Amino acid sequence: MVDVRHLSHILETLLVPLYFRASETKRGGIIEDREAVSILEQIDYDFSTIKEDWKTEVAIAIRTYCFDDILSKGVKEKKINTVVNFGAGLDARFSRFKNLKWYQLDMPEVIELRSLLLPQDHSINISKSVLDFNWVNDIKEKENVLFIAEGLFMYFSEAEVKEILMQISNNFRHSYIAFDAVSKSVVGDGHKSIKIDTAPIKWGNYKLDEVLENTTGLCIDDVYYPYMMFKRKWKWEAYKSLFPNYKYQYKIGVLKTTS
Ligand SMILES: C[S@@+](CC[C@H](N)C(=O)[O-])C[C@H]1O[C@@H](n2cnc3c(N)ncnc32)[C@H](O)[C@@H]1O
């Protein structure tokens, strides 16, 4: 068993999606992530608070479904051949998209944990913060790259998010960035399964196009609204979708570089 209690709380956030990808897989739901199930069996951690949070469970299952769909379309329709996984955590999507070249970027202690728990992953690891823009030089391919930031940008300030987007727009051609964004109304809150003071939400927006203000060389390629999808999974929460702006509360956007 691997003890992960030494991880700081922002890094601990990676356990939430891992846990819910495994539970959705075990119940035969909308995603299948066998690697998540086997990683979870190797981790020594008390998941009792996390497992209570059913709405996050639904959101993570749908988010995983959407990012898988973005990759499938990227391969079939957009000539994507390389994926850079920002804030990779213990994500094992590489095992579902084996024909792509993968880079996994996260803080050094997480990359170390990945090597222990995912020895079968032969991706190129980048052990640095996404805010250390030297990662641009670590990525040899400069076109047809898909960057993914799943469960990451909400922990950064707006200026930091835009700086990351500009690095992509300035250095990569025919490339895409997919990320999820919460509503501005939850900025300052914490994640229900994680202590608020250690992983506060710093960035959100109402409509996706707000992210393009003061950026250049990017445009919207696609948007998914998880609260409007798989409505049966949302149970009584689904009635909120009758309110016109409800869908904007949580979205997954894909931007593309215009050069
Ligand atoms: C909510 S987890 C999501 C993990 C993964 N994307 C997934 O869906 O399972 C957030 C991840 O972002 C990483 N992270 C936080 N700040 C980071 C930074 N400045 N640079 C790179 N990764 C960071 C954490 O270590 C963690 O793995």
The ligand as a Tripos MOL2 file, in Angstrom:
@<TRIPOS>MOLECULE
LIG
   27    29     1     0     0
SMALL
NO_CHARGES

@<TRIPOS>ATOM
      1 C1         -8.0930   18.1870   -9.0160 C.3       1 LIG1
      2 S1         -6.5310   17.4670   -9.3800 S.3       1 LIG1
      3 C2         -6.8680   16.9010  -11.0310 C.3       1 LIG1
      4 C3         -5.9450   15.8070  -11.4270 C.3       1 LIG1
      5 C4         -6.2290   15.1960  -12.8050 C.3       1 LIG1
      6 N1         -6.2620   16.1770  -13.8460 N.3       1 LIG1
      7 C5         -7.5030   14.4120  -12.7860 C.2       1 LIG1
      8 O1         -8.4990   14.8160  -13.3980 O.co2     1 LIG1
      9 O2         -7.5150   13.3640  -12.1360 O.co2     1 LIG1
     10 C6         -5.4740   18.8760   -9.6150 C.3       1 LIG1
     11 C7         -4.0430   18.5040  -10.0050 C.3       1 LIG1
     12 O3         -3.3500   19.7160  -10.3250 O.3       1 LIG1
     13 C8         -2.0470   19.6440   -9.7960 C.3       1 LIG1
     14 N2         -1.5300   20.9840   -9.6310 N.ar      1 LIG1
     15 C9         -1.9080   21.9290   -8.7370 C.ar      1 LIG1
     16 N3         -1.1840   23.0580   -8.9140 N.ar      1 LIG1
     17 C10        -0.3460   22.8060   -9.9580 C.ar      1 LIG1
     18 C11         0.6330   23.5730  -10.6390 C.ar      1 LIG1
     19 N4          0.9090   24.8260  -10.2660 N.pl3     1 LIG1
     20 N5          1.2920   23.0090  -11.6740 N.ar      1 LIG1
     21 C12         1.0170   21.7390  -12.0590 C.ar      1 LIG1
     22 N6          0.0870   20.9610  -11.4620 N.ar      1 LIG1
     23 C13        -0.5720   21.4940  -10.4160 C.ar      1 LIG1
     24 C14        -2.2060   18.8870   -8.4920 C.3       1 LIG1
     25 O4         -0.9870   18.3290   -8.0760 O.3       1 LIG1
     26 C15        -3.2350   17.8370   -8.8960 C.3       1 LIG1
     27 O5         -2.6140   16.7010   -9.4070 O.3       1 LIG1
@<TRIPOS>BOND
     1     1     2 1
     2     2     3 1
     3     2    10 1
     4     3     4 1
     5     4     5 1
     6     5     6 1
     7     5     7 1
     8     7     8 2
     9     7     9 1
    10    10    11 1
    11    11    12 1
    12    11    26 1
    13    12    13 1
    14    13    14 1
    15    13    24 1
    16    14    15 ar
    17    14    23 ar
    18    15    16 ar
    19    16    17 ar
    20    17    18 ar
    21    17    23 ar
    22    18    19 1
    23    18    20 ar
    24    20    21 ar
    25    21    22 ar
    26    22    23 ar
    27    24    25 1
    28    24    26 1
    29    26    27 1
@<TRIPOS>SUBSTRUCTURE
     1 LIG1         1 GROUP 0 **** ****
